[in-house]
Amino acid sequence: MTATDTNDRGSAGVVAALSFEDALAELEAIVRRLEEGPDKLDEAIAAYERGVALKKHCEAKLSDAKTRVDRIVFEDGAAVGTEPADLE
């Protein structure tokens, strides 16, 4: 991914449209690229900012999924209540 790609796809609206899996894959690619070095400083900062947005998006998706799982407790095939899900 080039700096132009990062800038073109850097808006919050575009991040919000990503699935968890797509956002995580992009975040992992950004981390690998930053670890490999040597990007120009401006490119590295833009990639880092995009990574922060992707991380927040992934955390929100996981939180939403945990809330949904917490709401569903089945007993004899019927939902009977809620219990916290231990996803850790």
C-alpha positions in Angstrom: 0.0 0.0 0.0 1.4 3.4 -0.9 0.9 6.6 1.0 -1.6 7.6 -1.7 -3.6 4.5 -0.9 -3.5 5.3 2.8 -4.7 8.8 2.2 -7.4 7.9 -0.2 -8.8 5.3 2.2 -8.1 7.2 5.3 -11.5 8.7 6.1 -13.4 7.5 9.1 -16.4 6.6 6.9 -14.4 4.2 4.8 -13.0 2.5 8.0 -16.5 2.2 9.4 -17.6 0.3 6.3 -14.9 -2.4 6.7 -15.6 -5.8 8.1 -13.6 -6.8 11.2 -11.5 -9.2 9.1 -10.7 -6.6 6.4 -9.8 -4.0 9.0 -7.6 -6.4 10.9 -5.8 -7.6 7.8 -5.1 -4.0 6.8 -3.9 -3.1 10.3 -1.6 -6.1 10.3 -0.2 -5.0 6.9 0.4 -1.4 8.2 2.2 -2.8 11.3 4.4 -5.0 9.1 5.2 -2.1 6.8 6.1 0.2 9.8 8.3 -2.5 11.3 10.2 -2.9 8.1 11.0 0.8 7.9 12.1 3.1 6.0 9.1 5.0 5.0 9.2 8.7 4.7 8.2 10.4 7.9 4.9 11.8 6.5 4.0 8.3 5.1 4.8 6.6 8.4 2.7 9.1 10.4 -0.3 8.7 7.9 0.0 4.9 8.2 0.1 5.2 12.0 -3.0 7.4 12.0 -4.8 4.9 9.7 -3.7 2.1 12.0 -5.1 3.9 15.1 -8.5 4.2 13.3 -8.4 0.6 12.3 -7.6 -0.5 15.8 -10.5 1.5 17.2 -12.8 0.0 14.6 -11.7 -3.5 15.4 -12.2 -2.9 19.1 -15.7 -1.6 18.5 -16.6 -4.6 16.3 -15.3 -7.0 19.0 -17.3 -5.1 21.7 -20.4 -5.3 19.6 -19.9 -9.0 19.0 -19.4 -9.6 22.8 -22.6 -7.7 23.6 -24.5 -9.8 21.1 -23.1 -13.0 22.6 -23.8 -11.8 26.1 -27.5 -11.4 25.2 -27.9 -14.9 23.9 -28.1 -17.7 26.4 -29.9 -20.9 25.3 -31.4 -23.6 27.5 -33.3 -26.4 25.8 -33.3 -24.6 22.5 -34.8 -21.4 23.9 -33.2 -18.1 24.9 -33.8 -17.7 28.6 -31.6 -14.8 29.7 -28.2 -13.3 29.5 -24.9 -14.1 30.9 -21.6 -12.5 30.3 -19.5 -14.2 27.7 -15.9 -14.8 28.6 -14.2 -14.1 25.3 -10.7 -13.7 26.8 
